[in-house]
């Protein structure tokens, strides 16, 4: 009986771990999709800043200045906008903004 309970528990743990990995991948895909739709025109696919974005003063997301900002400060910029950057607080949910901050962090690791 104990062996059966152990096997069921083990399978449950593997199932939960698999579901967690799938949900984490879905969040990453959502952030990438949002970045493509809302950010890439000014910040480029790699976060370095497109030609248009550079003319508007868009920051390189991979730079030390951006990366030293804490997550809350980045979320405020995404929510409220700054300078010529539009505010996304009304078009994105708070969890989408949080995921987008994480995506911006990943761009620095790729560059």
Order of alpha helices (4+ residues) and beta strands (2+ residues): alpha-alpha-alpha-alpha-alpha-alpha
